[in-house]
Amino acid sequence: SQAVPVTKSADSPLLLCSGRAGRISSARAVRETSAGRKYPLDTVPGARLVLRAARQDGFYSEQQEHRRGRGMERLASFSNDPFDKPPCRGCSSYLTEPYVKCAECGPPPFLLCLQCFTRGFEYKKHQSDHTYEIMTSDFPVLDPNWTAQEEMALLEAVMDCGFGNWQDVANQMCTKSKEECEKHYMKHFINNPLFASTLLNLKQAEEAQHNETAIPFHPADDPPRPTFDSLLSRDMAGYMPARADFVEEFDNYAEWDLRDIDFVEDDSDILHALKIAVVDIYHSRLKERQRRKKIIRDHGLINLRKFQILERRYPKEVQDLYETMRRFARILGPVEHDKFIESHALEFELRREIKRLQEYRAAGITNFCSARTYDHLKKTRAEERLKRTMLSEVLQYIQDSSACQQWLSRQADIDSGLSPTVPVPSNSGRRSAPPLNLTGLPGTEKLNEKEKELCQMVRLVPGAYLEYKAALVNECNKQGGLRLAQARALIKIDVNKTRKIYDFLIREGYITKA
């Protein structure tokens, strides 16, 4: 390149960098100082006069300005230096982000600052109602936490301060720390210089902002994988989860009708049509087999015990409806069937709540504070009614001679060793059942020692205990806690066994009390 002196100023001559044709084609005119630093020519005192004189002398024409505008357009969204952008067409001031670009005018690009844009500036073919674009570099490029403006500021800071001087680089950037600048520069510009494959789009950047932590995945226990020929395997109709198939198919011997069929050229038309009909019948049987598999898969009927546990969480009236509507499940589909049952369960709950409120009204209760007192007294009366004995009844009806005579005859039968005519609750002579032997029962290997002791004490098979445990733990996770009444409603077994299982799971930390 050639250096063309400009002598329009009385100061020492300034050097303008020219291109191949001897004209200024660089995007930024610079001057050399004694320290070897390069500065934008526009920032030097009197530089605008020099540029104006250069245009008058023919060194810097409008064509170069147009080329300079096109070059600046490519850098407009990334550079942090206002001198690298074309001036505003309205006020000729340097543009700082954000600024506005007309989408209908150009080339060259028609750029406006926000002040001129809000004034509705119009010039030649440009009108204030044209479509426009907001030009900004506030978007990620290489890293979701680094904007394009910060990327350019980092590169300029490294050019100014030198590689390795990270403290001064961070001070010049003012938005990142020393460690962040070094780590980002080494990762994207040194260790991965060809960073085209690492460019992020806006959608990935938004997902990275929302997905800050990884989602933990746990192995699923549904459907279970029982050992072959076990009790649970027989309950699941021989289902093999790894193959998603059954040991014995529906209509398992449908293929036997095809074993002797062979199509040969000597067959008569009637025999050929007969064989085709047999094959069509076989195809229809295969379709029926696949239809039944689809129903089982869609409705979750593989694990029958889990299905029964989920069914028991409904009240008795809803369970009867569930049993009646089961035959129509293949018509409605799984989602519609569940919505139908849930809606009727909600209807039953609303009816029960309305009945309870009507009971409060009949008792003259008008607020929920009095209703709680009423429920407490009602529960106390029910408990006293259960604890009532024959003696209390005799004392209650002391004036009734027949009641006294009945009690005396009952006591005489007890003293003579005969069975009383009126049964009485008594625990005398009752023998406790021996502990259950868990040897060889399926699911025993999945229990720890404490769980084995619990199953032996309450005489509960391991498979049933694991299902009850899973149901209670899932319900506790949904509700944030579990009460004993909810546990008894969820698993319909002996209330004493339910209480022991509930206390054990709370004591071991599997569930929490609501």
C-alpha positions in Angstrom: 0.0 0.0 0.0 1.0 3.6 -0.5 1.1 6.4 2.1 -0.4 9.7 0.7 0.5 12.8 2.8 -2.3 15.3 3.4 -1.0 18.8 3.9 -4.3 20.6 4.6 -3.3 21.1 8.2 -0.5 23.1 9.7 0.3 20.3 12.0 2.7 17.4 11.2 1.4 15.4 8.2 -1.1 12.6 8.8 -0.7 9.4 6.9 -3.8 7.8 5.2 -3.7 4.1 4.3 -4.6 3.6 0.7 -5.7 0.5 -1.1 -4.6 -1.2 -4.4 -5.8 1.7 -6.5 -4.1 4.3 -4.4 -7.4 5.3 -2.7 -8.6 4.9 0.8 -10.4 1.5 1.0 -9.8 0.6 4.6 -12.8 0.6 7.0 -10.9 2.6 9.6 -8.3 5.2 8.7 -5.4 5.1 11.2 -2.3 7.0 12.0 1.0 5.7 13.4 2.4 7.2 16.6 5.8 6.9 18.1 4.6 4.2 20.4 3.4 2.1 17.5 -0.3 2.2 18.6 -3.1 2.6 16.0 -6.0 5.0 16.6 -9.1 5.6 14.5 -8.5 8.7 12.4 -11.9 10.1 13.3 -10.8 10.4 16.9 -7.7 12.5 16.1 -8.2 16.3 16.6 -8.8 17.9 13.2 -9.2 14.5 11.5 -12.7 15.4 10.1 -11.1 18.4 8.4 -8.5 16.1 6.9 -11.1 13.7 5.6 -13.1 16.5 4.1 -10.0 17.8 2.4 -9.2 14.3 1.1 -12.7 14.1 -0.4 -12.1 17.4 -2.1 -8.8 16.3 -3.5 -10.3 13.1 -4.9 -8.5 10.7 -2.6 -11.8 9.7 -0.8 -14.8 9.5 -3.1 -18.5 8.7 -2.5 -17.9 5.2 -3.9 -15.5 4.5 -1.1 -18.1 5.7 1.4 -20.6 3.3 -0.1 -18.1 0.4 0.1 -17.2 1.4 3.6 -21.0 1.4 4.5 -21.3 -2.2 3.1 -18.3 -3.3 5.1 -19.6 -1.7 8.2 -23.0 -3.3 7.8 -21.4 -6.7 8.2 -19.7 -5.6 11.4 -22.6 -3.6 12.8 -24.1 -6.3 15.0 -20.8 -7.4 16.5 -18.5 -4.4 17.0 -18.5 -2.5 20.2 -16.9 0.6 18.7 -19.3 3.3 17.5 -16.8 4.5 15.0 -17.1 1.2 13.1 -20.7 1.9 12.2 -22.1 4.2 9.5 -23.5 7.5 11.0 -27.2 8.1 11.5 -28.9 9.3 8.4 -31.0 11.8 10.4 -28.5 13.6 12.7 -25.1 12.2 11.4 -24.2 11.1 14.9 -22.4 7.8 15.6 -24.7 4.9 16.2 -24.8 3.1 19.5 -26.8 0.0 20.1 -29.6 -0.5 19.9 -30.4 1.4 16.6 -32.9 0.9 13.8 -32.3 -0.3 10.2 -35.0 0.1 7.5 -35.9 -3.2 6.0 -37.2 -1.6 2.7 -34.5 0.9 1.8 -31.0 0.1 0.6 -28.4 -0.7 -0.3 -26.7 1.2 1.2 -28.4 0.4 4.5 -30.6 3.2 5.9 -29.7 3.4 9.6 -31.3 5.7 12.2 -30.6 6.3 15.9 -33.5 5.9 18.3 -34.1 9.6 18.6 -34.5 10.1 14.9 -36.6 7.0 14.6 -39.0 8.2 17.3 -39.3 11.6 15.5 -40.4 9.8 12.4 -37.5 11.0 10.2 -38.1 10.7 6.5 -35.5 11.2 3.7 -36.0 10.8 0.0 -37.6 7.3 -0.6 -37.6 6.4 3.1 -40.9 6.8 4.9 -41.7 6.6 8.6 -44.1 3.7 8.0 -41.6 1.4 6.5 -40.8 -1.9 8.2 -37.7 -1.9 10.3 -35.3 -4.1 12.3 -33.8 -3.4 15.7 -30.0 -3.9 15.4 -28.4 -5.2 18.6 -25.7 -7.6 19.6 -27.4 -8.7 22.8 -27.6 -12.4 21.9 -25.4 -15.4 22.6 -23.0 -16.8 19.9 -20.6 -19.3 21.5 -21.8 -19.5 25.0 -25.3 -18.9 26.5 -23.8 -16.5 29.1 -21.7 -14.4 26.7 -23.4 -12.0 24.3 -21.9 -11.1 20.9 -21.0 -7.6 22.2 -19.0 -9.2 25.0 -17.3 -11.6 22.5 -16.1 -8.6 20.4 -15.1 -6.7 23.6 -13.0 -9.7 24.7 -11.2 -9.9 21.4 -10.5 -6.2 21.3 -9.3 -6.2 25.0 -6.9 -9.1 24.2 -5.6 -7.1 21.2 -5.1 -4.0 23.3 -3.7 -5.6 26.5 -2.0 -8.7 25.1 -2.6 -12.4 25.5 -2.2 -13.5 29.1 -2.8 -10.1 30.7 -6.2 -11.3 31.9 -6.5 -8.8 34.7 -6.3 -5.8 32.4 -8.6 -7.6 29.9 -11.2 -8.0 32.7 -10.8 -4.4 33.7 -11.4 -3.2 30.2 -14.5 -5.4 29.7 -16.0 -4.4 33.1 -18.6 -7.2 32.8 -16.5 -10.4 33.3 -14.0 -11.5 35.9 -10.4 -12.5 35.2 -11.1 -16.2 35.5 -14.1 -16.0 33.2 -12.2 -14.2 30.5 -9.3 -16.6 30.5 -11.5 -19.7 30.6 -13.8 -18.5 27.8 -10.9 -17.4 25.5 -9.0 -20.6 26.0 -12.0 -22.8 25.4 -13.4 -21.1 22.3 -10.4 -19.4 20.6 -7.4 -21.5 21.5 -8.5 -25.1 22.2 -11.3 -24.9 19.6 -10.2 -22.4 16.9 -12.6 -23.9 14.3 -15.6 -23.0 16.4 -18.2 -23.2 13.6 -19.6 -26.4 15.1 -20.1 -24.8 18.5 -22.2 -21.9 17.3 -25.5 -21.8 19.3 -28.8 -20.7 17.9 -31.3 -18.7 20.0 -33.5 -21.7 20.7 -30.6 -23.7 22.2 -29.6 -20.7 24.2 -33.1 -20.4 25.7 -33.2 -24.1 26.5 -29.8 -23.8 28.2 -31.1 -21.0 30.4 -34.2 -23.0 31.5 -32.4 -26.4 31.8 -29.7 -25.5 34.3 -29.7 -28.9 36.0 -29.9 -32.4 34.5 -33.0 -34.4 35.1 -32.3 -37.5 37.2 -33.5 -40.8 35.7 -34.2 -43.9 37.8 -34.8 -47.4 36.6 -38.5 -48.2 36.4 -40.1 -51.1 38.2 -43.2 -51.1 36.0 -43.8 -53.5 34.4 -42.0 -55.8 36.9 -39.7 -58.6 35.8 -40.6 -61.6 37.8 -38.7 -64.9 37.7 -40.1 -67.5 35.3 -42.9 -69.7 36.6 -43.3 -67.6 39.8 -46.6 -66.6 41.2 -46.3 -63.0 40.0 -45.4 -64.3 36.5 -48.5 -66.4 36.4 -50.6 -63.4 37.5 -49.1 -61.5 34.6 -50.2 -64.2 32.2 -46.6 -65.1 31.4 -45.7 -61.6 30.2 -42.0 -61.1 29.3 -41.1 -57.4 29.7 -37.8 -57.7 27.8 -39.6 -59.1 24.7 -42.9 -57.2 25.3 -44.6 -60.5 24.6 -46.4 -63.4 26.3 -45.2 -66.9 26.8 -48.6 -68.2 25.6 -50.4 -66.0 23.1 -54.1 -65.6 22.8 -55.4 -68.3 20.5 -52.0 -69.9 20.9 -52.7 -72.8 18.5 -53.9 -70.7 15.5 -50.8 -71.6 13.5 -51.6 -75.3 13.7 -54.2 -74.9 10.9 -51.5 -73.8 8.5 -48.9 -76.4 9.1 -50.3 -78.8 6.4 -51.1 -76.1 3.8 -48.9 -76.1 0.8 -49.6 -74.2 -2.4 -48.7 -76.3 -5.5 -49.5 -75.8 -9.2 -51.6 -78.9 -9.5 -54.3 -77.6 -7.0 -57.7 -77.2 -8.4 -59.5 -73.9 -8.2 -61.7 -75.0 -5.4 -58.8 -76.3 -3.3 -56.8 -73.2 -4.0 -59.7 -71.0 -2.9 -60.1 -73.2 0.3 -56.4 -72.6 1.2 -56.8 -68.9 0.6 -59.8 -68.8 2.9 -57.8 -70.7 5.6 -55.0 -68.1 5.3 -57.6 -65.2 5.6 -59.0 -66.8 8.7 -55.6 -67.0 10.2 -55.0 -63.4 9.4 -58.2 -62.4 11.2 -57.1 -64.4 14.2 -53.8 -62.6 14.2 -55.6 -59.3 14.1 -57.7 -60.3 17.1 -54.6 -61.3 19.0 -53.0 -57.9 18.3 -56.2 -56.1 19.2 -56.2 -57.8 22.6 -52.5 -56.9 23.2 -53.2 -53.3 22.3 -56.1 -53.2 24.8 -53.8 -54.7 27.6 -51.0 -52.3 26.8 -53.1 -49.1 26.5 -55.1 -49.8 29.7 -52.0 -50.9 31.7 -53.4 -54.4 32.5 -50.0 -56.1 32.5 -49.5 -55.7 36.3 -52.8 -56.9 37.5 -52.0 -56.4 41.2 -51.0 -52.8 40.7 -54.2 -52.3 38.7 -56.2 -53.7 41.6 -54.5 -51.5 44.1 -55.3 -48.4 42.1 -58.9 -49.6 41.8 -59.2 -49.9 45.6 -58.5 -46.3 46.2 -62.0 -45.5 45.0 -65.0 -45.7 47.4 -67.2 -48.8 47.3 -69.8 -47.1 45.0 -67.2 -46.0 42.5 -65.6 -49.5 42.6 -69.0 -51.0 41.6 -69.2 -48.6 38.7 -65.6 -49.4 37.7 -66.4 -53.1 37.6 -69.5 -52.4 35.5 -67.7 -50.1 33.0 -64.7 -52.4 32.6 -66.4 -54.2 29.7 -66.8 -50.9 27.8 -63.1 -49.8 28.3 -62.1 -51.3 24.9 -64.7 -49.0 23.2 -63.9 -45.8 25.1 -60.2 -46.0 25.1 -57.8 -45.6 28.1 -57.9 -41.8 28.5 -61.7 -41.5 28.0 -62.3 -44.4 30.3 -60.1 -42.9 33.1 -61.8 -39.5 32.6 -65.2 -41.1 33.0 -64.3 -42.9 36.2 -62.5 -39.9 37.7 -65.5 -37.7 36.9 -67.9 -40.1 38.7 -65.5 -40.3 41.6 -65.5 -36.5 41.8 -69.3 -36.6 41.6 -69.5 -39.1 44.5 -67.2 -36.9 46.6 -69.3 -33.8 45.9 -72.5 -35.7 46.8 -70.9 -36.9 50.0 -69.8 -33.3 50.8 -73.3 -32.0 50.1 -74.8 -34.6 52.4 -72.3 -33.7 55.1 -73.3 -30.0 54.8 -77.0 -30.9 54.9 -76.3 -32.9 58.1 -74.7 -29.8 59.6 -77.7 -27.7 58.5 -80.1 -30.2 60.1 -78.2 -30.0 63.3 -78.4 -26.2 63.3 -74.7 -25.6 62.5 -73.9 -22.5 60.4 -70.1 -22.3 60.5 -67.2 -24.7 60.1 -65.8 -24.0 63.6 -69.0 -25.5 65.1 -68.8 -28.2 62.5 -65.4 -29.4 63.8 -66.8 -29.6 67.3 -69.8 -31.5 66.0 -67.6 -34.0 64.2 -65.4 -34.5 67.3 -68.4 -35.2 69.5 -69.9 -37.5 66.9 -66.7 -39.5 66.7 -66.6 -39.7 70.5 -70.1 -41.0 70.7 -69.4 -43.7 68.0 -66.3 -44.9 70.0 -68.3 -45.1 73.2 -71.0 -47.0 71.4 -68.4 -49.6 70.2 -67.0 -49.9 73.8 -70.4 -50.5 75.3 -70.7 -53.9 77.1 -73.6 -55.9 78.4 -73.0 -54.7 81.9 -73.2 -51.1 80.8 -76.4 -51.9 79.0 -77.9 -53.5 82.2 -76.8 -50.5 84.2 -78.3 -48.2 81.7 -81.6 -50.1 81.7 -81.5 -50.9 85.4 -85.2 -50.5 85.6 -85.8 -53.1 82.9 -86.1 -56.5 84.6 -85.7 -58.4 81.3 -82.4 -56.8 80.6 -81.1 -57.7 84.1 -82.3 -61.3 83.7 -80.5 -61.6 80.3 -77.2 -60.4 81.9 -77.5 -62.8 84.8 -78.2 -65.8 82.6 -75.2 -64.8 80.5 -72.9 -64.7 83.5 -74.2 -68.1 84.7 -73.3 -69.6 81.3 -69.8 -68.2 81.6 -69.3 -69.5 85.1 -70.5 -73.0 84.2 -68.1 -73.2 81.2 -70.8 -73.2 78.6 -70.7 -70.9 75.6 -72.7 -67.8 76.3 -75.9 -67.3 74.4 -74.8 -63.7 73.8 -71.3 -63.5 72.3 -68.9 -61.3 74.2 -65.5 -60.0 73.0 -62.8 -61.9 74.7 -59.2 -62.6 74.0 -58.9 -65.4 76.5 -57.7 -68.7 75.0 -56.7 -67.1 71.7 -53.4 -68.4 70.3 -51.2 -66.2 68.2 -50.3 -67.5 64.7 -46.7 -68.6 64.1 -44.4 -66.4 62.0 -44.6 -66.8 58.2 -41.9 -68.8 56.6 -40.5 -66.7 53.7 -38.3 -69.4 52.2 -38.8 -69.8 48.5 -41.4 -67.1 48.2 -41.0 -64.7 45.2 -39.7 -61.3 46.1 -37.9 -62.3 49.3 -34.5 -61.4 47.8 -35.7 -57.8 47.4 -36.3 -57.3 51.1 -33.9 -56.2 53.8 -33.8 -57.9 57.2 -36.2 -55.5 58.8 -38.7 -55.9 56.0 -38.4 -59.7 56.3 -39.2 -59.5 60.0 -42.2 -57.4 59.3 -43.5 -59.8 56.7 -43.0 -62.7 59.0 -44.7 -61.0 61.9 -47.8 -59.8 60.0 -47.8 -63.0 57.8 -47.6 -61.1 54.5 -46.0 -62.5 51.4 -43.1 -60.3 50.0 -44.8 -59.7 46.6 -47.9 -58.2 48.2 -45.8 -56.1 50.7 -43.7 -54.6 47.9 -46.9 -53.6 46.0 -48.4 -52.1 49.1 -45.2 -50.3 49.9 -45.0 -48.9 46.3 -48.6 -47.7 46.4 -48.1 -45.9 49.8 -44.8 -44.3 48.8 -46.3 -43.0 45.5 -49.4 -41.6 47.3 -47.1 -40.0 49.9 -45.1 -38.3 47.1 -48.2 -37.0 45.4 -49.8 -35.7 48.6 -46.7 -34.6 50.4 -47.6 -36.8 53.3 -49.9 -39.7 54.2 -52.4 -40.3 57.0 -53.3 -43.7 58.4 -56.9 -43.3 57.2 -55.6 -42.7 53.6 -53.4 -45.8 53.9 -56.3 -47.9 55.0 -58.4 -46.6 52.1 -55.6 -47.4 49.7 -54.9 -51.0 50.7 -57.9 -53.0 51.6 -56.5 -55.5 54.1 -56.7 -56.1 57.8 -56.6 -52.7 59.6 -54.1 -54.1 62.1 -51.7 -55.2 59.3 -52.2 -51.8 57.6 -51.3 -50.0 60.9 -48.1 -52.1 61.3 -47.0 -51.5 57.7 -47.8 -47.8 58.0 -45.8 -47.4 61.3 -42.9 -49.4 59.8 -42.6 -47.2 56.7 -42.7 -44.0 58.8 -40.1 -45.4 61.2 -37.8 -46.4 58.3 -38.3 -43.0 56.5 -40.0 -44.3 53.4 -43.1 -42.1 53.9 -43.9 -39.1 56.1 -46.9 -38.5 58.2 -49.3 -35.8 57.0 
